[in-house]
């Protein structure tokens, strides 16, 4: 399974589109904070088209927390 990692995303519609992509492909999404918008931003919801419930999203406090929690074998 692929994992997509967004490092400090700043644009809600882009993040929403990636959430939709992950819902349709079965990929897991990791978001490394801080984000440039609130998690309940209406632009994020609109772009994600309510696919949030079908996507495994994990939020990490920072990149180090992501590495410790996920221990990725390969990272591109």
Secondary structure by P-SEA (a helix, b strand, c coil): cbbbbbcccccaaaaaaaaaaaaacbbbbbbccccccccccaaaaaaacccccccbbbbbccaaaaaaaccccccc
